[in-house]
Amino acid sequence: MTEKRYRKLDSTKQLEKIMTRYYVLSRHHRFWGKPINRPLAWVTSGAPVELLRSFDIHPVYPENYGAICGSRKASSQLCQVAENAGYSQDLCSYARSHIGSILRPDLAPMKGLPRPDLLITCGNICGTVLKWYEALARIFDVPLLIIDTPYLTGDMTNRAQDYVHTQLQDMVATLENITGRSYNQTKVEEAISFSKETISLWTDIRSLCKNTPSPLNAPDLFIHMAPIVVLRGTKQAVNYYKLLKAEVQQRVEQRESAINGEKIRLVWDNIAIWYNLYPFFKMFSERSACFVTDTYSGGWAMELEQGDPLESLAKTYTEIFLNRSAEFRAQQLINFVTDYNADGFVMHSNRSCKPYSLVQGVIRRKVMAETGVPGLLIEADMADQRVFAEEPTRNRVQAFLETVEAI
């Protein structure tokens, strides 16, 4: 996107600093103390990281790293490395990129991630992460901790919460053995407190986009969601989102839009197309279309309730939106279209993320019927650019925008 059409946030400079610091500290975490006392864990994005922080375990997210590989256009080559080693092309491109980075660190951004001392995965986002982390456990010969979250076909139940709560209690005992530290409820509550404040700030920032014109566009949301993932449960995340909120609030007060001359307001569904982030959204911004909200970056804005911290974590991380029914997700998208006064929505049929994508046809029909706005379904992949066809995509986008403008 050109600067003329798209306004960048000043906060991006600070974001780059804190993310660089995070990865530098991750690389050199062993200088902080003995690994057995301060382990580094590779974790999935839906894991209860607040519990890990109470044990001074440093979390690193291979999924976030997969997004970095995609944005730096390294994924296709790394995926090919994994495929040559016998991993199917049908697997998640985050998983293939990450495994490829282990097999060929010379081809990987930052030469790959630092070696883990343990692995923690949670089944609330997809089934692939379970097998992905089993493969990692074999490669590195380190402990693997798995949290099994039941799929929620309706509302959260006491039985489901108790089931996950029991697993977290078992995990506490395991982490005590690994770290040599006792469970400290005060530390868990502190991390949860930081997460709650971060969630509140991020929710406020996203809500500011209900204003017309919108102060943010989808690329802003995708890029600036990074701290709520990798720095969740820390003061650094709170401080960053205070800075970002102030800048976004100022844009609203001065009626500054993310897209100059905003005419069309849209909602995005699914993970970003990382390798083509700005060129892809330029197809929309050049027609004065702005993505005012999305289902993806709000996935980490789950409320953490008061009360026993382990019970709160059990409920929150079981209710992650990818662990919910198609009816729940359709209603979420309907609410976004209505609350943000959107003129349409775009769904990324993501070849890699099947739990996110397989029910989109059902959701699309329901949302269109309930809201009366058009919905576009495009096919791509979040990290593997080999499956992206630019010209057919551009043609579909142009036809969709013409439809929206005609309504």
LOGU-450694 format. One line per 8 residues: number of its first residue (from 1); their letters; for each residue x, y, z of N, C-alpha, C. Coordinates in pm, whole numbers, plus 50000, padded with zeros to 5 digits. Layout:
NUM) A) X/Y/Z/X/Y/Z/X/Y/Z; ...
This chain:
1) MTEKRYRK) 50083/49881/50000/50000/50000/50000/50087/50125/50000; 50044/50224/49928/50120/50348/49926/50086/50430/50049; 50178/50514/50092/50155/50599/50209/50039/50695/50182; 50017/50728/50054/49909/50818/50019/49772/50759/50055; 49759/50630/50033/49631/50565/50057/49621/50510/50198; 49733/50465/50253/49731/50391/50380/49819/50460/50483; 49764/50489/50601/49839/50555/50707/49897/50453/50804; 50027/50456/50822/50091/50366/50917/50085/50425/51057
9) LDSTKQLE) 50089/50338/51155/50086/50380/51295/50227/50409/51345; 50242/50516/51421/50372/50546/51482/50411/50437/51583; 50311/50373/51644/50337/50268/51743/50412/50149/51685; 50411/50138/51554/50478/50024/51490/50626/50020/51525; 50688/50135/51541/50831/50138/51576/50854/50075/51712; 50767/50106/51808/50779/50047/51941/50749/49898/51937; 50653/49859/51854/50621/49716/51838/50743/49639/51789; 50812/49694/51691/50932/49628/51639/51038/49612/51747
17) KIMTRYYV) 51050/49711/51833/51150/49705/51941/51117/49594/52041; 50990/49588/52085/50958/49490/52189/50957/49349/52133; 50922/49332/52005/50925/49199/51946/51068/49154/51922; 51155/49247/51881/51297/49214/51866/51356/49173/52000; 51323/49249/52104/51372/49218/52238/51323/49080/52283; 51198/49050/52255/51141/48921/52293/51219/48806/52230; 51250/48815/52102/51320/48706/52035/51467/48700/52074; 51528/48815/52103/51666/48814/52152/51673/48747/52289
25) LSRHHRFW) 51580/48782/52378/51577/48719/52510/51548/48570/52498; 51463/48533/52405/51434/48391/52384/51560/48316/52341; 51636/48380/52253/51758/48316/52204/51860/48298/52314; 51866/48392/52407/51969/48390/52510/51912/48361/52649; 51799/48293/52654/51735/48270/52783/51822/48188/52878; 51912/48109/52823/51995/48022/52909/52093/48103/52992; 52114/48228/52955/52201/48313/53036/52128/48366/53161; 51994/48349/53162/51919/48399/53276/51939/48312/53400
33) GKPINRPL) 51973/48187/53380/51987/48091/53490/51996/47952/53433; 52004/47853/53516/52015/47717/53467/51886/47678/53396; 51896/47606/53283/51776/47568/53208/51675/47492/53294; 51722/47411/53388/51629/47334/53469/51548/47425/53560; 51603/47542/53593/51533/47636/53680/51450/47738/53602; 51490/47764/53480/51419/47862/53399/51402/47806/53258; 51317/47709/53239/51307/47641/53109/51244/47730/53002; 51273/47694/52880/51206/47755/52765/51110/47651/52709
41) AWVTSGAP) 50985/47691/52692/50883/47599/52641/50831/47647/52507; 50818/47555/52413/50743/47583/52292/50598/47553/52323; 50509/47649/52296/50368/47633/52333/50279/47669/52215; 50161/47610/52214/50061/47648/52114/49988/47773/52160; 49928/47843/52066/49871/47975/52096/49754/47968/52193; 49691/47852/52207/49577/47841/52298/49612/47782/52432; 49740/47777/52466/49781/47719/52594/49768/47824/52706; 49741/47780/52830/49725/47873/52943/49859/47927/52990
49) VELLRSFD) 49911/48023/52918/50047/48070/52939/50065/48137/53075; 49956/48188/53133/49966/48253/53264/50019/48155/53369; 49979/48030/53360/50029/47928/53453/50179/47906/53433; 50223/47905/53310/50365/47883/53281/50449/47998/53335; 50401/48120/53320/50478/48235/53367/50494/48232/53519; 50399/48175/53590/50412/48167/53736/50526/48075/53778; 50567/47985/53687/50681/47897/53713/50809/47949/53649; 50808/48074/53603/50923/48134/53534/50964/48055/53411
57) IHPVYPEN) 50866/48001/53343/50889/47932/53216/50872/48033/53104; 50969/48041/53016/50964/48139/52906/50895/48074/52786; 50778/48127/52743/50706/48066/52631/50749/48121/52496; 50763/48033/52400/50792/48068/52261/50688/47999/52174; 50639/48068/52073/50525/48021/51995/50564/47985/51851; 50576/47857/51820/50605/47818/51681/50503/47868/51580; 50377/47884/51621/50277/47937/51527/50309/48082/51490; 50345/48161/51589/50386/48298/51561/50509/48299/51470
65) YGAICGSR) 50599/48205/51494/50718/48195/51409/50677/48156/51266; 50575/48071/51254/50526/48035/51121/50476/48156/51045; 50411/48249/51118/50365/48373/51054/50484/48457/51009; 50591/48459/51089/50713/48532/51051/50773/48470/50925; 50778/48339/50921/50830/48271/50801/50748/48309/50678; 50616/48315/50696/50529/48353/50585/50552/48496/50542; 50559/48589/50638/50574/48730/50604/50709/48758/50538; 50810/48677/50571/50941/48693/50509/50959/48607/50384
73) KASSQLCQ) 50850/48547/50341/50847/48465/50219/50947/48350/50224; 50967/48295/50343/51057/48181/50360/50980/48050/50370; 50849/48057/50386/50770/47938/50415/50773/47834/50304; 50759/47877/50181/50751/47780/50072/50874/47692/50067; 50991/47752/50081/51114/47674/50079/51124/47582/50201; 51085/47633/50318/51089/47553/50439/50985/47441/50435; 50869/47469/50379/50767/47365/50363/50819/47254/50272; 50890/47293/50168/50945/47193/50076/51047/47105/50147
81) VAENAGYS) 51126/47164/50235/51222/47086/50314/51149/46981/50396; 51041/47023/50464/50963/46929/50545/50898/46821/50459; 50847/46861/50343/50784/46765/50254/50885/46664/50202; 51007/46709/50173/51112/46617/50129/51149/46517/50237; 51124/46557/50362/51154/46467/50475/51037/46374/50506; 50929/46384/50429/50818/46291/50445/50691/46349/50504; 50690/46480/50534/50570/46543/50589/50478/46583/50474; 50350/46552/50486/50254/46574/50378/50230/46721/50349
89) QDLCSYAR) 50209/46752/50222/50177/46889/50182/50041/46931/50234; 49960/46836/50276/49827/46868/50328/49831/46916/50473; 49948/46908/50537/49959/46954/50674/49962/47106/50680; 49934/47160/50797/49939/47304/50823/50074/47362/50781; 50071/47475/50712/50196/47536/50664/50278/47594/50778; 50215/47629/50890/50293/47669/51008/50378/47551/51056; 50315/47435/51064/50386/47315/51110/50499/47280/51015; 50470/47282/50884/50574/47247/50786/50687/47349/50785
97) SHIGSILR) 50651/47478/50796/50755/47582/50800/50845/47563/50921; 50784/47536/51035/50860/47521/51158/50950/47398/51155; 50894/47286/51111/50975/47164/51102/51086/47182/50999; 51055/47250/50889/51158/47279/50790/51270/47364/50847; 51234/47458/50938/51336/47544/51000/51426/47465/51094; 51373/47357/51151/51454/47271/51238/51552/47189/51154; 51502/47140/51040/51585/47058/50954/51689/47140/50877; 51653/47263/50840/51744/47349/50765/51744/47490/50826
105) PDLAPMKG) 51806/47508/50944/51806/47640/51007/51874/47747/50923; 51962/47706/50831/52030/47804/50746/51933/47874/50651; 51816/47814/50627/51717/47874/50539/51610/47952/50616; 51618/47948/50748/51509/47998/50832/51536/48138/50886; 51432/48220/50899/51448/48351/50967/51504/48331/51107; 51599/48414/51145/51663/48409/51277/51731/48274/51303; 51757/48199/51196/51818/48066/51207/51734/47971/51292; 51604/47992/51290/51513/47906/51364/51492/47955/51506
113) LPRPDLLI) 51414/47878/51582/51385/47911/51721/51484/47841/51814; 51508/47898/51933/51597/47832/52029/51539/47699/52074; 51625/47605/52103/51584/47470/52141/51496/47472/52267; 51386/47393/52267/51298/47391/52384/51347/47296/52493; 51307/47325/52617/51329/47233/52727/51206/47148/52753; 51091/47198/52711/50967/47121/52717/50869/47176/52616; 50763/47098/52590/50662/47132/52491/50525/47127/52557; 50441/47225/52525/50307/47230/52582/50207/47260/52471
121) TCGNICGT) 50110/47173/52453/50012/47192/52348/49872/47176/52403; 49778/47243/52339/49638/47242/52383/49550/47215/52262; 49455/47124/52275/49374/47083/52160/49259/47175/52127; 49260/47298/52178/49145/47388/52156/49149/47461/52023; 49259/47453/51949/49264/47525/51822/49257/47431/51702; 49317/47314/51713/49309/47216/51605/49371/47084/51651; 49350/46979/51572/49411/46851/51604/49553/46840/51553; 49588/46922/51454/49722/46916/51396/49830/46943/51500
129) VLKWYEAL) 49805/47038/51591/49909/47074/51687/49949/46955/51774; 49857/46863/51798/49891/46747/51880/49996/46661/51812; 49976/46631/51685/50071/46548/51610/50199/46626/51581; 50185/46755/51556/50301/46841/51534/50392/46835/51656; 50335/46850/51775/50416/46852/51896/50466/46712/51935; 50394/46610/51896/50446/46474/51916/50573/46455/51831; 50570/46507/51709/50689/46499/51624/50804/46578/51686; 50775/46696/51741/50879/46776/51805/50938/46704/51927
137) ARIFDVPL) 50850/46637/52002/50898/46564/52120/50994/46453/52081; 50967/46389/51968/51059/46284/51921/51191/46344/51874; 51182/46458/51806/51303/46522/51754/51396/46566/51866; 51339/46630/51969/51421/46691/52074/51432/46607/52201; 51350/46502/52212/51351/46416/52329/51333/46497/52457; 51225/46577/52459/51192/46659/52576/51049/46628/52619; 51012/46664/52743/50875/46635/52790/50769/46707/52707; 50659/46638/52685/50544/46695/52614/50423/46692/52706
145) LIIDTPYL) 50364/46808/52732/50244/46819/52815/50128/46856/52724; 50019/46779/52735/49902/46799/52648/49779/46830/52733; 49707/46935/52694/49579/46967/52757/49470/46936/52655; 49382/46846/52692/49272/46805/52604/49148/46886/52639; 49103/46970/52546/48984/47052/52569/48868/46996/52488; 48755/46964/52551/48640/46912/52476/48581/47017/52384; 48538/46974/52266/48476/47065/52170/48340/47109/52223; 48311/47238/52215/48187/47292/52268/48084/47308/52157
153) TGDMTNRA) 47985/47220/52157/47878/47230/52057/47776/47337/52096; 47776/47374/52225/47688/47479/52273/47762/47565/52374; 47695/47598/52483/47759/47677/52587/47853/47592/52671; 47942/47660/52741/48035/47593/52831/47957/47520/52941; 48002/47401/52976/47936/47323/53081/48029/47305/53200; 47972/47281/53316/48053/47255/53435/48138/47130/53416; 48083/47032/53348/48157/46907/53325/48281/46932/53241; 48268/47012/53135/48383/47043/53050/48487/47123/53127
161) QDYVHTQL) 48441/47220/53205/48535/47302/53283/48608/47217/53387; 48536/47129/53454/48599/47043/53555/48701/46950/53491; 48670/46902/53371/48760/46811/53299/48894/46879/53271; 48888/47003/53222/49011/47076/53191/49080/47122/53320; 49001/47161/53420/49056/47204/53548/49141/47094/53611; 49092/46971/53605/49168/46857/53659/49302/46840/53587; 49301/46861/53456/49425/46850/53379/49525/46959/53419; 49474/47079/53444/49563/47187/53486/49623/47158/53623
169) QDMVATLE) 49545/47098/53711/49599/47058/53841/49710/46955/53824; 49690/46860/53733/49795/46762/53705/49918/46829/53644; 49894/46929/53559/50006/47000/53498/50087/47075/53602; 50022/47129/53702/50092/47198/53810/50193/47104/53875; 50151/46982/53906/50241/46886/53969/50360/46854/53878; 50333/46842/53748/50441/46812/53653/50538/46929/53643; 50486/47051/53638/50573/47168/53628/50655/47186/53756; 50599/47149/53869/50676/47155/53993/50795/47062/53987
177) NITGRSYN) 50776/46943/53930/50886/46847/53916/50991/46896/53816; 50945/46957/53708/51037/47002/53603/51121/47121/53650; 51056/47216/53717/51125/47340/53754/51188/47338/53892; 51140/47248/53978/51187/47250/54116/51123/47360/54198; 51017/47423/54146/50947/47530/54215/50808/47482/54259; 50759/47541/54364/50624/47511/54410/50524/47604/54341; 50403/47555/54329/50295/47635/54271/50273/47760/54356; 50268/47875/54289/50253/48002/54358/50128/48071/54302
185) QTKVEEAI) 50018/48064/54377/49893/48119/54328/49901/48269/54308; 49977/48335/54391/49991/48481/54377/50051/48518/54242; 50152/48441/54200/50215/48468/54069/50119/48441/53954; 50038/48335/53966/49940/48307/53862/49840/48421/53854; 49792/48466/53969/49696/48575/53972/49754/48703/53915; 49883/48727/53937/49948/48845/53880/49952/48836/53728; 49990/48719/53676/49993/48702/53530/49853/48716/53471; 49753/48660/53539/49615/48672/53493/49571/48818/53495
193) SFSKETIS) 49611/48891/53597/49578/49033/53606/49635/49110/53487; 49761/49082/53451/49821/49146/53334/49745/49108/53207; 49707/48981/53196/49633/48937/53078/49499/49006/53069; 49429/49018/53182/49298/49083/53183/49309/49228/53137; 49412/49297/53185/49430/49437/53146/49466/49447/52997; 49550/49357/52951/49586/49354/52809/49464/49328/52723; 49383/49231/52763/49262/49197/52690/49167/49317/52684; 49152/49384/52796/49063/49501/52801/49111/49611/52706
201) LWTDIRSL) 49241/49636/52705/49296/49739/52616/49279/49700/52470; 49308/49575/52437/49296/49528/52299/49150/49531/52254; 49059/49495/52344/48917/49502/52311/48875/49647/52284; 48923/49739/52366/48891/49882/52345/48945/49931/52211; 49067/49890/52179/49129/49932/52053/49047/49883/51935; 49007/49756/51938/48926/49701/51830/48791/49772/51822; 48733/49804/51938/48602/49870/51939/48607/50011/51881; 48723/50076/51890/48736/50210/51833/48714/50211/51681
209) CKNTPSPL) 48728/50093/51620/48709/50083/51476/48561/50083/51437; 48472/50088/51536/48329/50107/51507/48303/50248/51456; 48397/50338/51486/48382/50475/51439/48398/50483/51288; 48336/50585/51230/48350/50612/51087/48415/50748/51068; 48531/50752/51001/48603/50640/50939/48678/50557/51044; 48714/50436/51005/48785/50347/51097/48931/50390/51110; 48983/50395/51234/49123/50434/51253/49223/50324/51218; 49173/50200/51201/49262/50088/51171/49208/50007/51055
217) NAPDLFIH) 49298/49939/50986/49263/49845/50880/49316/49707/50921; 49274/49604/50852/49310/49467/50890/49460/49445/50910; 49548/49495/50821/49691/49474/50846/49738/49530/50980; 49680/49641/51023/49713/49696/51155/49678/49597/51264; 49558/49540/51255/49512/49446/51355/49600/49321/51357; 49635/49271/51239/49715/49149/51233/49855/49169/51290; 49915/49282/51258/50052/49307/51303/50057/49340/51452; 49962/49421/51497/49968/49469/51635/49904/49372/51735
225) MAPIVVLR) 49858/49256/51688/49810/49154/51779/49924/49073/51838; 50045/49088/51787/50157/49003/51829/50181/49004/51979; 50184/49119/52046/50211/49117/52191/50106/49044/52274; 49980/49047/52232/49878/48980/52312/49892/48829/52303; 49970/48783/52206/50000/48640/52194/50129/48608/52269; 50241/48663/52226/50370/48619/52279/50407/48682/52413; 50346/48796/52446/50376/48862/52573/50256/48860/52667; 50164/48772/52641/50045/48758/52725/50085/48731/52869
233) GTKQAVNY) 50019/48800/52962/50050/48779/53102/50167/48859/53153; 50208/48963/53079/50323/49044/53120/50288/49192/53123; 50367/49267/53198/50351/49412/53205/50387/49478/53073; 50481/49416/53000/50522/49474/52871/50404/49484/52775; 50320/49381/52774/50204/49383/52685/50108/49495/52726; 50086/49509/52855/49997/49616/52904/50049/49752/52860; 50177/49776/52881/50236/49905/52846/50223/49933/52696; 50244/49829/52615/50238/49851/52471/50097/49889/52428
241) YKLLKAEV) 49997/49818/52478/49861/49846/52433/49806/49977/52488; 49861/50025/52599/49827/50161/52644/49876/50263/52541; 49997/50242/52492/50054/50331/52390/49972/50325/52261; 49941/50205/52218/49865/50190/52094/49725/50250/52106; 49660/50225/52219/49524/50278/52237/49524/50431/52230; 49623/50493/52292/49629/50639/52291/49641/50691/52148; 49721/50625/52065/49737/50670/51927/49609/50649/51847; 49545/50534/51866/49422/50506/51793/49311/50600/51837
249) QQRVEQRE) 49303/50626/51967/49204/50720/52018/49224/50859/51959; 49349/50899/51944/49379/51029/51884/49332/51034/51739; 49349/50924/51668/49301/50919/51530/49149/50939/51525; 49079/50875/51618/48934/50886/51621/48893/51031/51648; 48957/51093/51746/48924/51230/51783/48951/51327/51669; 49055/51299/51590/49090/51387/51478/49028/51342/51346; 48945/51236/51356/48878/51179/51238/48977/51140/51129; 49087/51082/51172/49186/51030/51079/49155/50883/51050
257) SAINGEKI) 49150/50849/50923/49117/50712/50885/49242/50633/50848; 49233/50503/50865/49343/50417/50821/49356/50420/50670; 49241/50425/50602/49235/50432/50455/49176/50566/50417; 49253/50645/50346/49204/50776/50303/49078/50761/50217; 48978/50838/50249/48855/50836/50169/48774/50710/50185; 48770/50654/50304/48698/50529/50328/48553/50538/50277; 48518/50439/50193/48382/50434/50138/48313/50302/50170; 48393/50196/50180/48338/50062/50203/48397/50006/50332
265) RLVWDNIA) 48312/49947/50416/48356/49887/50542/48333/49736/50535; 48440/49660/50564/48433/49515/50550/48481/49445/50677; 48444/49317/50690/48490/49232/50800/48568/49116/50739; 48678/49078/50804/48765/48970/50756/48746/48848/50845; 48748/48729/50783/48739/48603/50857/48856/48513/50821; 48927/48466/50920/49038/48372/50910/49173/48441/50925; 49278/48359/50922/49415/48406/50942/49459/48490/50823; 49552/48581/50847/49604/48668/50740/49682/48587/50636
273) IWYNLYPF) 49690/48642/50516/49775/48585/50411/49911/48653/50426; 49995/48598/50510/50114/48668/50559/50212/48707/50448; 50233/48622/50352/50334/48648/50247/50288/48755/50149; 50161/48790/50154/50106/48886/50058/50020/48990/50129; 50056/49021/50253/49969/49098/50341/49930/49233/50281; 50026/49319/50255/49994/49453/50206/49949/49453/50059; 50015/49378/49970/49965/49375/49832/49821/49322/49822; 49789/49221/49904/49653/49168/49898/49552/49273/49940
281) FKMFSERS) 49573/49338/50053/49476/49435/50101/49475/49564/50019; 49580/49582/49940/49579/49697/49849/49470/49681/49743; 49435/49555/49708/49326/49532/49614/49197/49597/49663; 49183/49607/49795/49064/49666/49856/49083/49816/49882; 49200/49852/49936/49221/49992/49974/49222/50084/49853; 49265/50034/49736/49266/50119/49618/49124/50150/49569; 49026/50075/49624/48885/50106/49598/48819/50167/49722; 48904/50218/49812/48858/50286/49935/48782/50193/50030
289) ACFVTDTY) 48821/50066/50030/48759/49968/50119/48851/49941/50238; 48793/49943/50357/48869/49923/50480/48810/49805/50557; 48897/49718/50606/48854/49608/50692/48855/49658/50836; 48736/49680/50890/48723/49749/51019/48735/49653/51138; 48718/49525/51115/48740/49427/51222/48757/49289/51158; 48784/49189/51242/48810/49054/51193/48785/48954/51304; 48774/48828/51268/48753/48721/51367/48884/48672/51426; 48995/48694/51356/49123/48633/51396/49191/48708/51510
297) SGGWAMEL) 49212/48837/51495/49288/48910/51596/49212/48925/51727; 49081/48902/51722/49002/48905/51845/49001/48772/51918; 49066/48672/51860/49066/48539/51919/49137/48531/52053; 49222/48630/52081/49296/48631/52208/49236/48729/52308; 49119/48781/52275/49053/48875/52366/48944/48804/52445; 48978/48686/52498/48881/48609/52576/48884/48658/52720; 48766/48675/52778/48757/48725/52914/48809/48622/53013; 48887/48668/53110/48933/48585/53221/48853/48622/53345
305) EQGDPLES) 48783/48526/53401/48693/48555/53511/48766/48560/53645; 48701/48622/53742/48754/48625/53879/48736/48487/53941; 48803/48465/54054/48789/48339/54125/48915/48257/54121; 48900/48127/54146/49016/48038/54145/49087/48047/54010; 49218/48075/54009/49287/48098/53881/49284/47978/53788; 49300/47858/53839/49300/47741/53751/49162/47717/53691; 49057/47742/53769/48921/47729/53714/48897/47834/53606; 48946/47955/53630/48931/48062/53531/49003/48027/53402
313) LAKTYTEI) 49127/47977/53414/49205/47938/53296/49137/47824/53222; 49082/47728/53295/49014/47614/53233/48897/47661/53147; 48819/47753/53200/48702/47803/53126/48745/47884/53005; 48837/47977/53026/48878/48068/52919/48937/47993/52801; 49029/47901/52827/49100/47837/52717/49022/47722/52654; 48910/47684/52715/48819/47589/52649/48725/47662/52556; 48697/47789/52587/48600/47866/52508/48661/47942/52391; 48786/47913/52357/48846/47977/52240/48757/47954/52117
321) FLNRSAEF) 48742/48056/52034/48637/48053/51931/48652/47939/51831; 48774/47891/51807/48790/47779/51714/48742/47648/51776; 48716/47648/51906/48665/47530/51974/48514/47539/51990; 48450/47630/51915/48306/47651/51925/48235/47610/51797; 48106/47600/51803/48023/47552/51693/48015/47652/51579; 47968/47602/51464/47949/47690/51348/47843/47795/51378; 47743/47758/51458/47638/47854/51495/47697/47970/51576; 47786/47938/51670/47851/48041/51751/47932/48134/51662
329) RAQQLINF) 48010/48077/51572/48097/48158/51487/48016/48242/51389; 47905/48188/51340/47819/48266/51250/47761/48386/51324; 47715/48364/51446/47659/48475/51523/47765/48579/51554; 47888/48534/51580/47997/48628/51603/48018/48718/51482; 48017/48658/51363/48037/48735/51240/47918/48827/51213; 47797/48780/51242/47678/48864/51228/47689/48987/51318; 47733/48964/51441/47749/49075/51535/47852/49176/51485; 47961/49127/51427/48063/49216/51375/48008/49302/51261
337) VTDYNADG) 47936/49238/51169/47879/49312/51056/47784/49420/51106; 47703/49385/51205/47605/49479/51259/47670/49590/51342; 47754/49549/51437/47812/49646/51532/47909/49742/51465; 47978/49695/51361/48078/49779/51295/48023/49842/51166; 47892/49826/51144/47826/49888/51029/47898/49852/50899; 47922/49722/50880/47998/49675/50764/47907/49658/50642; 47967/49677/50525/47895/49664/50399/47910/49526/50337; 47996/49443/50395/48020/49310/50344/48127/49241/50426
345) FVMHSNRS) 48159/49117/50389/48263/49044/50460/48338/48954/50363; 48463/48925/50398/48549/48841/50314/48602/48727/50399; 48588/48605/50347/48633/48486/50418/48752/48424/50344; 48859/48403/50417/48978/48339/50361/48965/48188/50382; 48938/48116/50274/48934/47970/50282/49079/47922/50284; 49128/47904/50405/49270/47882/50431/49304/47734/50419; 49382/47700/50317/49412/47559/50290/49475/47490/50411; 49552/47564/50490/49621/47504/50603/49532/47483/50724
353) CKPYSLVQ) 49447/47581/50754/49371/47578/50879/49231/47525/50854; 49218/47394/50857/49091/47331/50825/48982/47356/50929; 49012/47354/51059/48906/47385/51156/48847/47524/51136; 48929/47616/51092/48883/47754/51068/48801/47761/50939; 48836/47680/50841/48787/47701/50705/48674/47608/50660; 48668/47486/50712/48577/47386/50654/48430/47423/50668; 48394/47498/50771/48252/47533/50791/48218/47671/50738; 48310/47734/50666/48286/47871/50622/48169/47882/50524
361) GVIRRKVM) 48146/47779/50444/48034/47784/50351/47901/47797/50425; 47886/47718/50531/47764/47724/50613/47751/47860/50681; 47862/47907/50737/47862/48036/50806/47829/48149/50709; 47890/48145/50592/47869/48251/50491/47721/48264/50455; 47657/48152/50429/47515/48156/50391/47429/48215/50504; 47457/48176/50625/47379/48224/50739/47400/48374/50760; 47524/48419/50751/47554/48561/50773/47491/48647/50664; 47500/48602/50540/47439/48678/50430/47287/48686/50447
369) AETGVPGL) 47227/48575/50488/47081/48572/50505/47038/48663/50620; 47114/48666/50727/47077/48743/50846/47105/48893/50832; 47212/48927/50761/47254/49068/50754/47218/49136/50623; 47202/49057/50517/47171/49116/50387/47291/49173/50315; 47412/49153/50368/47533/49203/50301/47601/49088/50228; 47674/49117/50120/47742/49011/50045/47867/48961/50117; 47900/48835/50090/48021/48775/50147/48102/48708/50039; 48233/48733/50038/48324/48676/49939/48408/48567/50004
377) LIEADMAD) 48422/48453/49935/48507/48344/49981/48624/48331/49884; 48747/48352/49935/48864/48339/49850/48952/48225/49901; 49025/48162/49811/49108/48047/49847/49255/48087/49847; 49325/48053/49955/49468/48083/49966/49526/47999/50079; 49637/48042/50132/49701/47977/50246/49769/48085/50328; 49778/48062/50458/49831/48166/50546/49982/48185/50531; 50055/48080/50493/50201/48092/50486/50264/48038/50358; 50202/47939/50296/50260/47876/50178/50211/47946/50052
385) QRVFAEEP) 50295/48029/49994/50252/48111/49881/50240/48032/49750; 50280/47906/49752/50271/47826/49630/50126/47802/49588; 50031/47816/49682/49892/47787/49649/49811/47914/49623; 49877/48029/49616/49806/48155/49596/49808/48192/49448; 49690/48213/49391/49678/48254/49250/49631/48398/49247; 49720/48490/49212/49690/48631/49227/49582/48681/49131; 49591/48649/49004/49497/48706/48908/49353/48660/48929; 49329/48529/48948/49190/48489/48978/49138/48554/49106
393) TRNRVQAF) 49226/48569/49204/49185/48634/49329/49149/48779/49305; 49233/48849/49228/49206/48989/49197/49073/49006/49124; 49046/48916/49031/48920/48925/48956/48799/48908/49048; 48809/48816/49142/48698/48791/49234/48679/48910/49330; 48791/48967/49373/48783/49083/49461/48717/49200/49390; 48756/49225/49267/48699/49337/49192/48549/49317/49170; 48510/49193/49136/48367/49166/49115/48288/49184/49244; 48348/49141/49355/48282/49155/49485/48264/49302/49522
401) LETVEAI) 48367/49381/49504/48360/49523/49540/48258/49597/49453; 48247/49557/49328/48147/49616/49241/48007/49583/49291; 47990/49462/49340/47860/49422/49398/47828/49506/49520; 47928/49523/49608/47907/49601/49731/47871/49745/49695; 47942/49802/49600/47918/49942/49561/47779/49960/49500; 47728/49854/49437/47599/49863/49367/47482/49855/49464; 47508/49806/49585/47398/49789/49681/47358/49922/49743
